[in-house]
Amino acid sequence: MRAEPKPLIVVVEDEVDLANLIASHLEMAGMQVQICNRAAHALKFLQRNFANLLLLDISLPDSTGFDLLQELKQADINVPVIFVTGQDQETTKIRGLDMGGDDYITKPFSYPELVARIRAVLRRAESKADLNVTKNVRVNDEPFDFCGAKIAPERLEIAFPDGTVQPIGRKELGILAYLNANQGTVITRKALIHSVWGIHADVRSRSLDQYVVKIRELFKEHGLDLSAFRTVHGVGYIFDPKGVSTEGR
């Protein structure tokens, strides 16, 4: 019987002794730990590695925990975050939670409580991920129209005006959903790959293009006009149903 993989917790804490003590307790609780004493170190690590959760101090030598969380979001790196800090002001706590923090713990704290809170956030994150079809689409997302076809994420189906209803692949669904959510904007191949497969996915542009070909062929089979969905050569794609752009024409 295979053992359950240990969750990787990134501890961003500049107090070395405290960081080591946290790591010791988390490892005893069956977790893996990566310590980062600077925000830049944490950002670099998370750009290259997957982590299950981030324990994040607010006051760091080279930045703040708030700024680091914002940088992660801008880089499309989504990881559950628990702020662990000595700052107990209500306004600071509210800011951390409003920015997307999953919990906020003030120092000093008990290690059993810290472990319990980490496990609670990990359970919530796992449950939330259960609804994901792709990185950008969940099964409870609302249906949407794309060039005359109606796509239903909850059933992974696409319905055409001729009455045909058929299954749609997860990646094709993710591509159409991202294009639909970014109408009139040129989307690079890399941005599309990151949004559908994830930022750490090893997917090449050629693979993406093959999925796009499948989408075009599917719509063509049912006589739908895809002129609003255009290739921008050397860059990526644009979905422009309102005709606001000349790109790809």
HELIX and SHEET records of a PDB file:
HELIX    1   1 VAL A   16  MET A   28  1                                  13    
HELIX    2   2 ALA A   39  ARG A   48  1                                  10    
HELIX    3   3 GLY A   65  GLN A   74  1                                  10    
HELIX    4   4 GLU A   90  ASP A   98  1                                   9    
HELIX    5   5 TYR A  111  ALA A  129  1                                  19    
HELIX    6   6 ARG A  170  ALA A  181  1                                  12    
HELIX    7   7 ARG A  189  TRP A  197  1                                   9    
HELIX    8   8 SER A  205  GLU A  221  1                                  17    
SHEET    1   A 5 GLN A  32  CYS A  36  0                                        
SHEET    2   A 5 LEU A   8  VAL A  12  1                                        
SHEET    3   A 5 LEU A  53  LEU A  56  1                                        
SHEET    4   A 5 VAL A  81  THR A  85  1                                        
SHEET    5   A 5 ASP A 103  THR A 106  1                                        
SHEET    1   B 2 ASN A 132  THR A 134  0                                        
SHEET    2   B 2 VAL A 137  ARG A 138 -1                                        
SHEET    1   C 4 PHE A 144  PHE A 146  0                                        
SHEET    2   C 4 ALA A 149  ALA A 152 -1                                        
SHEET    3   C 4 GLU A 157  ALA A 159 -1                                        
SHEET    4   C 4 VAL A 165  PRO A 167 -1                                        
SHEET    1   D 3 ILE A 187  THR A 188  0                                        
SHEET    2   D 3 GLY A 236  PHE A 239 -1                                        
SHEET    3   D 3 PHE A 229  VAL A 232 -1                                        
END                                                                             
